[in-house]
């Protein structure tokens, strides 16, 4: 998926949380592995306190080893 394609999808934070559980990762660990400067970026995305950018979704998908489409509603 390209950044342009991701920009047009409806992101499902609950699916991200589900994959984290399946992979046995915490939000903090995913945040660290994704290289996000803010230590609670993943938490804010999952709790719908902010939208994930296309670039963030690509990073998260890469770290988790899943296609970005995994997080589509």
N, CA, C and O of each residue as an XYZ file, in Angstrom:
292
protein
N       0.838     -1.184      0.000
C       0.000      0.000      0.000
C       0.874      1.235      0.000
O       1.930      1.273      0.632
N       0.421      2.231     -0.712
C       1.156      3.493     -0.755
C       0.602      4.452      0.292
O      -0.473      4.227      0.848
N       1.341      5.514      0.553
C       0.889      6.540      1.489
C      -0.448      7.104      1.021
O      -1.341      7.342      1.835
N      -0.590      7.318     -0.281
C      -1.840      7.862     -0.816
C      -3.013      6.924     -0.562
O      -4.102      7.378     -0.212
N      -2.804      5.629     -0.733
C      -3.864      4.655     -0.487
C      -4.231      4.598      0.988
O      -5.405      4.475      1.339
N      -3.241      4.685      1.837
C      -3.487      4.631      3.278
C      -4.248      5.862      3.737
O      -5.099      5.768      4.622
N      -3.955      7.003      3.155
C      -4.614      8.240      3.543
C      -6.121      8.149      3.354
O      -6.874      8.810      4.069
N      -6.566      7.345      2.407
C      -7.994      7.271      2.107
C      -8.723      6.151      2.854
O      -9.933      6.001      2.683
N      -8.029      5.365      3.673
C      -8.690      4.267      4.378
C      -9.258      4.728      5.713
O      -8.842      5.748      6.263
N     -10.203      3.968      6.215
C     -10.732      4.228      7.545
C     -10.017      3.300      8.513
O     -10.213      2.085      8.490
N      -9.192      3.883      9.358
C      -8.352      3.155     10.299
C      -9.193      2.612     11.450
O     -10.091      3.292     11.947
N      -8.897      1.380     11.869
C      -9.596      0.728     12.976
C      -8.612      0.482     14.123
O      -7.906     -0.526     14.119
N      -8.555      1.392     15.109
C      -7.611      1.233     16.217
C      -7.760     -0.080     16.969
O      -6.781     -0.618     17.486
N      -8.988     -0.600     17.033
C      -9.207     -1.862     17.754
C      -8.475     -3.015     17.080
O      -8.083     -3.975     17.745
N      -8.290     -2.929     15.779
C      -7.545     -3.981     15.072
C      -6.058     -3.903     15.411
O      -5.389     -4.931     15.516
N      -5.547     -2.700     15.580
C      -4.155     -2.537     16.002
C      -3.967     -3.145     17.384
O      -2.994     -3.859     17.625
N      -4.882     -2.868     18.275
C      -4.796     -3.424     19.631
C      -4.862     -4.954     19.602
O      -4.166     -5.625     20.365
N      -5.691     -5.491     18.730
C      -5.824     -6.946     18.585
C      -4.507     -7.577     18.111
O      -4.070     -8.594     18.649
N      -3.889     -6.969     17.109
C      -2.620     -7.497     16.582
C      -1.526     -7.398     17.642
O      -0.701     -8.303     17.763
N      -1.511     -6.318     18.405
C      -0.526     -6.198     19.492
C      -0.646     -7.380     20.447
O       0.358     -7.968     20.846
N      -1.872     -7.722     20.808
C      -2.094     -8.861     21.704
C      -1.626    -10.165     21.093
O      -1.003    -10.988     21.763
N      -1.928    -10.351     19.816
C      -1.512    -11.571     19.125
C       0.005    -11.697     19.066
O       0.547    -12.799     19.158
N       0.684    -10.569     18.913
C       2.143    -10.563     18.802
C       2.826    -10.527     20.167
O       4.045    -10.677     20.257
N       2.050    -10.328     21.225
C       2.608    -10.282     22.566
C       3.418     -9.024     22.842
O       4.365     -9.046     23.629
N       3.045     -7.934     22.194
C       3.765     -6.670     22.371
C       2.918     -5.678     23.155
O       1.690     -5.685     23.071
N       3.585     -4.837     23.906
C       2.892     -3.755     24.596
C       2.860     -2.527     23.696
O       3.602     -2.441     22.717
N       2.007     -1.597     24.033
C       1.963     -0.337     23.302
C       3.310      0.371     23.400
O       3.799      0.926     22.416
N       3.902      0.351     24.582
C       5.200      1.012     24.792
C       6.288      0.387     23.919
O       7.114      1.100     23.348
N       6.290     -0.943     23.814
C       7.301     -1.619     23.002
C       7.107     -1.298     21.520
O       8.080     -1.046     20.809
N       5.856     -1.305     21.051
C       5.589     -0.950     19.664
C       6.020      0.481     19.392
O       6.595      0.775     18.344
N       5.747      1.352     20.319
C       6.157      2.750     20.190
C       7.671      2.851     20.021
O       8.167      3.576     19.159
N       8.386      2.118     20.854
C       9.858      2.109     20.799
C      10.360      1.533     19.481
O      11.214      2.130     18.826
N       9.836      0.379     19.091
C      10.280     -0.282     17.862
C       9.947      0.532     16.611
O      10.648      0.449     15.603
N       8.879      1.312     16.686
C       8.475      2.146     15.553
C       9.288      3.428     15.457
O       9.261      4.115     14.435
N      10.010      3.746     16.524
C      10.870      4.927     16.513
C      10.138      6.246     16.701
O      10.626      7.293     16.276
N       8.979      6.204     17.332
C       8.227      7.435     17.558
C       8.868      8.247     18.672
O       9.228      7.710     19.720
N       9.007      9.539     18.437
C       9.648     10.429     19.415
C       8.802     10.568     20.679
O       9.334     10.583     21.789
N       7.494     10.669     20.508
C       6.604     10.802     21.657
C       6.352      9.413     22.235
O       5.949      8.502     21.511
N       6.583      9.251     23.509
C       6.500      7.923     24.129
C       5.092      7.336     24.210
O       4.940      6.150     24.505
N       4.057      8.146     23.953
C       2.697      7.606     24.033
C       1.915      7.746     22.730
O       0.685      7.806     22.749
N       2.607      7.797     21.617
C       1.950      7.904     20.312
C       0.990      6.743     20.072
O      -0.164      6.962     19.704
N       1.448      5.528     20.273
C       0.607      4.350     20.018
C      -0.613      4.366     20.937
O      -1.721      4.060     20.497
N      -0.422      4.714     22.185
C      -1.540      4.782     23.126
C      -2.586      5.781     22.651
O      -3.782      5.491     22.683
N      -2.147      6.943     22.216
C      -3.089      7.964     21.743
C      -3.835      7.509     20.499
O      -5.018      7.811     20.342
N      -3.157      6.783     19.610
C      -3.799      6.280     18.401
C      -4.856      5.228     18.766
O      -5.983      5.285     18.274
N      -4.495      4.278     19.618
C      -5.424      3.209     19.998
C      -6.634      3.764     20.746
O      -7.756      3.296     20.552
N      -6.408      4.749     21.590
C      -7.501      5.321     22.385
C      -8.256      6.435     21.671
O      -9.077      7.130     22.269
N      -7.961      6.594     20.372
C      -8.649      7.563     19.511
C      -8.495      9.006     19.980
O      -9.370      9.841     19.756
N      -7.374      9.284     20.631
C      -7.086     10.657     21.039
C      -6.423     11.447     19.918
O      -6.309     12.671     19.982
N      -5.989     10.728     18.894
C      -5.438     11.382     17.708
C      -5.442     10.393     16.554
O      -5.457      9.178     16.750
N      -5.429     10.942     15.351
C      -5.393     10.123     14.150
C      -3.965      9.670     13.875
O      -3.012     10.404     14.137
N      -3.826      8.495     13.361
C      -2.513      8.016     12.913
C      -2.263      8.580     11.521
O      -3.173      8.644     10.695
N      -1.035      8.985     11.270
C      -0.686      9.426      9.923
C      -0.412      8.202      9.061
O      -0.200      7.105      9.578
N      -0.416      8.390      7.769
C      -0.121      7.287      6.852
C       1.280      6.745      7.107
O       1.494      5.533      7.079
N       2.217      7.622      7.350
C       3.596      7.199      7.622
C       3.667      6.373      8.902
O       4.374      5.367      8.955
N       2.940      6.794      9.928
C       2.922      6.033     11.185
C       2.325      4.646     10.970
O       2.842      3.659     11.493
N       1.244      4.569     10.206
C       0.618      3.270      9.941
C       1.553      2.340      9.179
O       1.601      1.140      9.450
N       2.289      2.892      8.235
C       3.260      2.075      7.502
C       4.347      1.553      8.429
O       4.727      0.386      8.339
N       4.853      2.405      9.320
C       5.879      1.984     10.280
C       5.345      0.891     11.194
O       6.002     -0.127     11.413
N       4.151      1.111     11.722
C       3.546      0.142     12.638
C       3.360     -1.203     11.944
O       3.702     -2.245     12.503
N       2.824     -1.182     10.736
C       2.606     -2.425      9.992
C       3.920     -3.153      9.746
O       3.990     -4.375      9.871
N       4.955     -2.406      9.398
C       6.266     -3.019      9.136
C       6.815     -3.673     10.402
O       7.295     -4.806     10.360
N       6.745     -2.968     11.518
C       7.249     -3.509     12.784
C       6.479     -4.769     13.182
O       7.067     -5.736     13.666
N       5.168     -4.752     12.976
C       4.342     -5.892     13.362
C       4.375     -7.023     12.338
O       3.904     -8.127     12.612
N       4.928     -6.750     11.164
C       5.028     -7.776     10.137
C       3.691     -8.131      9.503
O       3.452     -9.278      9.124
N       2.822     -7.129      9.394
C       1.505     -7.337      8.786
C       1.294     -6.284      7.694
O       1.929     -5.229      7.721
N       0.415     -6.563      6.744
C       0.120     -5.551      5.732
C      -0.701     -4.413      6.353
O      -1.479     -4.653      7.276
N      -0.539     -3.192      5.866
C      -1.298     -2.061      6.408
C      -2.811     -2.270      6.342
O      -3.554     -1.715      7.152
N      -3.264     -3.070      5.375
C      -4.700     -3.327      5.240
C      -5.291     -4.005      6.478
O      -6.507     -4.006      6.669
N      -4.436     -4.573      7.307
C      -4.860     -5.223      8.543
C      -5.652     -4.272      9.417
O      -6.529     -4.700     10.167
N      -5.353     -2.988      9.327
C      -5.952     -2.000     10.218
C      -7.123     -1.239      9.616
O      -7.514     -0.188     10.124
N      -7.684     -1.769      8.531
C      -8.806     -1.127      7.875
C     -10.106     -1.627      8.466
O     -10.258     -2.818      8.736
N     -11.055     -0.704      8.668
C     -12.378     -1.094      9.184
C     -13.106     -1.913      8.166
O     -14.236     -2.338      8.408
